Structures are given as structure tokens and as C-alpha cells.
Amino acid sequence: MLNKSARLTSSSDFARATKSGLRVATDNFVGYLYLTGSDEVAKAGLIISKSVGGSVVRHRIARQARHAIASEITKLSAGALFVLRANSKAAAADFGVEISQILNRLVD
């Protein structure tokens, strides 16, 4: 599970990452990375809209995505803000593989 200190909760941080950050897309997800330059721990957040599915589907996607991000968050530098947006077909995704691809492409 993603540590509480590594969770992105501020709407202004979400806005900075999605509007000013680097963007990488796969078939099921879009990843945004914004480097703040601070010494804080890297933070990650999820955007899963109702177009993805009902409440049960969205929460299952969120749990699987948080689990996949928790194992990959060490790739991010200090102060990084990472946002993962799920597309409408995300329920059928291989979370570990796609999130790893997104983070590898954003970090390189």
C-alpha cells in the first residue's frame, strides 16, 4: 500500500502535475510527472473518473493502481509529483506492467 506521506492530496498539486508536468500515455492510463525540486518524499495520486465504471470497478482499479505505484515509487526523485489518470478501458489493464512502463518513460 502507498504510504500516507507519499499520497498526493492537494488539488493544487494535482493541477500542477497535470497542467505543467511531463505526460506519457499508454492504452489504459495517462501518467503525469512534475518535479518540484524540494526535498520532500515523492508523492503519487490517482484520477479515476466515472467513465471508467461503477463504484466497485473504480475502487478496484484504485487499489490495484496504488499497489503497483507503491512498488515503483522509489524510481521517482525527491519532490516529484506523479498523477495517474485511468482511461475508460483501464479495468482490463495489466497494472504492474503499464505503470512500470509509464514511470520508466517519465524518468528517462
VEXVOGU-881891 format. One record per residue (C-alpha): residue number from 1; residue in three letters; x, y, z. Coordinates in nm, 4 decimals. Layout:
+-----+------+----------+----------+----------+
| pos | code |        x |        y |        z |
+-----+------+----------+----------+----------+
| NUM |  ALA |        X |        Y |        Z |
...
+-----+------+----------+----------+----------+
This chain:
+-----+------+----------+----------+----------+
| pos | code |        x |        y |        z |
+-----+------+----------+----------+----------+
|   1 |  MET |   0.0000 |   0.0000 |   0.0000 |
|   2 |  LEU |   0.1105 |   0.3535 |  -0.0656 |
|   3 |  ASN |   0.2332 |   0.5309 |   0.2498 |
|   4 |  LYS |   0.0232 |   0.8197 |   0.3731 |
|   5 |  SER |   0.3186 |   1.0587 |   0.3336 |
|   6 |  ALA |   0.3501 |   0.9531 |  -0.0319 |
|   7 |  ARG |  -0.0108 |   1.0304 |  -0.1238 |
|   8 |  LEU |  -0.0975 |   1.3341 |  -0.3297 |
|   9 |  THR |  -0.3957 |   1.5058 |  -0.1673 |
|  10 |  SER |  -0.3855 |   1.8739 |  -0.2594 |
|  11 |  SER |  -0.5891 |   1.9841 |  -0.5603 |
|  12 |  SER |  -0.3218 |   2.2428 |  -0.6418 |
|  13 |  ASP |  -0.0602 |   1.9664 |  -0.6615 |
|  14 |  PHE |  -0.2861 |   1.7660 |  -0.8941 |
|  15 |  ALA |  -0.3300 |   2.0756 |  -1.1112 |
|  16 |  ARG |   0.0456 |   2.1456 |  -1.1232 |
|  17 |  ALA |   0.1236 |   1.7885 |  -1.2244 |
|  18 |  THR |  -0.1456 |   1.7576 |  -1.4906 |
|  19 |  LYS |  -0.1054 |   2.1027 |  -1.6448 |
|  20 |  SER |   0.2706 |   2.1629 |  -1.6205 |
|  21 |  GLY |   0.4187 |   1.8155 |  -1.5892 |
|  22 |  LEU |   0.5568 |   1.5686 |  -1.8380 |
|  23 |  ARG |   0.2894 |   1.3455 |  -1.9935 |
|  24 |  VAL |   0.3104 |   0.9831 |  -2.1067 |
|  25 |  ALA |   0.0150 |   0.7749 |  -2.2257 |
|  26 |  THR |  -0.0497 |   0.4045 |  -2.2725 |
|  27 |  ASP |  -0.3675 |   0.2318 |  -2.3885 |
|  28 |  ASN |  -0.5274 |   0.2395 |  -2.0439 |
|  29 |  PHE |  -0.3514 |   0.5129 |  -1.8454 |
|  30 |  VAL |  -0.2001 |   0.8598 |  -1.8716 |
|  31 |  GLY |   0.0854 |   0.9461 |  -1.6375 |
|  32 |  TYR |   0.1972 |   1.2957 |  -1.5402 |
|  33 |  LEU |   0.5217 |   1.3831 |  -1.3630 |
|  34 |  TYR |   0.6077 |   1.7223 |  -1.2171 |
|  35 |  LEU |   0.9415 |   1.7838 |  -1.0448 |
|  36 |  THR |   0.9131 |   2.0418 |  -0.7658 |
|  37 |  GLY |   1.2800 |   2.0472 |  -0.6698 |
|  38 |  SER |   1.2029 |   2.0154 |  -0.2986 |
|  39 |  ASP |   1.3481 |   1.7588 |  -0.0597 |
|  40 |  GLU |   1.0102 |   1.6070 |   0.0259 |
|  41 |  VAL |   0.9271 |   1.2472 |  -0.0454 |
|  42 |  ALA |   0.7827 |   1.1721 |  -0.3912 |
|  43 |  LYS |   0.4023 |   1.1769 |  -0.3963 |
|  44 |  ALA |   0.1512 |   0.9982 |  -0.6169 |
|  45 |  GLY |  -0.2187 |   1.0470 |  -0.6838 |
|  46 |  LEU |  -0.4918 |   0.8870 |  -0.8917 |
|  47 |  ILE |  -0.7658 |   1.0260 |  -1.1140 |
|  48 |  ILE |  -1.0347 |   0.7704 |  -1.1896 |
|  49 |  SER |  -1.3500 |   0.9196 |  -1.3370 |
|  50 |  LYS |  -1.6989 |   0.7723 |  -1.3550 |
|  51 |  SER |  -1.6460 |   0.6949 |  -1.7236 |
|  52 |  VAL |  -1.4234 |   0.4060 |  -1.6118 |
|  53 |  GLY |  -1.7138 |   0.2249 |  -1.4460 |
|  54 |  GLY |  -1.9231 |   0.2000 |  -1.1351 |
|  55 |  SER |  -1.8039 |   0.2487 |  -0.7806 |
|  56 |  VAL |  -1.6889 |  -0.1098 |  -0.7324 |
|  57 |  VAL |  -1.4866 |  -0.1058 |  -1.0547 |
|  58 |  ARG |  -1.3294 |   0.2335 |  -0.9779 |
|  59 |  HIS |  -1.2273 |   0.1281 |  -0.6266 |
|  60 |  ARG |  -1.0787 |  -0.1997 |  -0.7540 |
|  61 |  ILE |  -0.8767 |  -0.0068 |  -1.0118 |
|  62 |  ALA |  -0.7621 |   0.2392 |  -0.7434 |
|  63 |  ARG |  -0.6463 |  -0.0401 |  -0.5108 |
|  64 |  GLN |  -0.4571 |  -0.2197 |  -0.7873 |
|  65 |  ALA |  -0.3015 |   0.1021 |  -0.9150 |
|  66 |  ARG |  -0.1905 |   0.2132 |  -0.5654 |
|  67 |  HIS |  -0.0328 |  -0.1273 |  -0.5078 |
|  68 |  ALA |   0.1561 |  -0.1088 |  -0.8387 |
|  69 |  ILE |   0.2686 |   0.2501 |  -0.7737 |
|  70 |  ALA |   0.3898 |   0.1644 |  -0.4211 |
|  71 |  SER |   0.6429 |  -0.0822 |  -0.5594 |
|  72 |  GLU |   0.7629 |   0.1628 |  -0.8276 |
|  73 |  ILE |   0.7647 |   0.4965 |  -0.6414 |
|  74 |  THR |   1.1327 |   0.4572 |  -0.5497 |
|  75 |  LYS |   1.2163 |   0.5349 |  -0.9154 |
|  76 |  LEU |   1.0976 |   0.8929 |  -0.8643 |
|  77 |  SER |   1.3295 |   1.1634 |  -0.7399 |
|  78 |  ALA |   1.2640 |   1.3606 |  -0.4216 |
|  79 |  GLY |   0.9893 |   1.6187 |  -0.4569 |
|  80 |  ALA |   0.8307 |   1.4523 |  -0.7589 |
|  81 |  LEU |   0.4539 |   1.4666 |  -0.8064 |
|  82 |  PHE |   0.3129 |   1.1728 |  -1.0047 |
|  83 |  VAL |  -0.0502 |   1.1552 |  -1.1178 |
|  84 |  LEU |  -0.2022 |   0.8526 |  -1.2880 |
|  85 |  ARG |  -0.5262 |   0.9021 |  -1.4837 |
|  86 |  ALA |  -0.7256 |   0.5912 |  -1.5765 |
|  87 |  ASN |  -0.8913 |   0.5719 |  -1.9187 |
|  88 |  SER |  -1.2258 |   0.4027 |  -1.9801 |
|  89 |  LYS |  -1.0661 |   0.0641 |  -2.0643 |
|  90 |  ALA |  -0.8477 |   0.0547 |  -1.7513 |
|  91 |  ALA |  -1.0447 |  -0.2267 |  -1.5844 |
|  92 |  ALA |  -0.8830 |  -0.4780 |  -1.8217 |
|  93 |  ALA |  -0.5298 |  -0.3424 |  -1.7772 |
|  94 |  ASP |  -0.2184 |  -0.5196 |  -1.6530 |
|  95 |  PHE |  -0.1458 |  -0.2605 |  -1.3842 |
|  96 |  GLY |   0.2076 |  -0.3603 |  -1.2899 |
|  97 |  VAL |   0.3353 |  -0.3645 |  -1.6468 |
|  98 |  GLU |   0.1675 |  -0.0455 |  -1.7669 |
|  99 |  ILE |   0.2513 |   0.1633 |  -1.4601 |
| 100 |  SER |   0.6106 |   0.0433 |  -1.4744 |
| 101 |  GLN |   0.6262 |   0.1427 |  -1.8431 |
| 102 |  ILE |   0.4847 |   0.4865 |  -1.7691 |
| 103 |  LEU |   0.7284 |   0.5538 |  -1.4846 |
| 104 |  ASN |   1.0263 |   0.4266 |  -1.6852 |
| 105 |  ARG |   0.9385 |   0.6556 |  -1.9768 |
| 106 |  LEU |   0.8821 |   0.9560 |  -1.7481 |
| 107 |  VAL |   1.2049 |   0.9089 |  -1.5503 |
| 108 |  ASP |   1.4301 |   0.8513 |  -1.8537 |
+-----+------+----------+----------+----------+
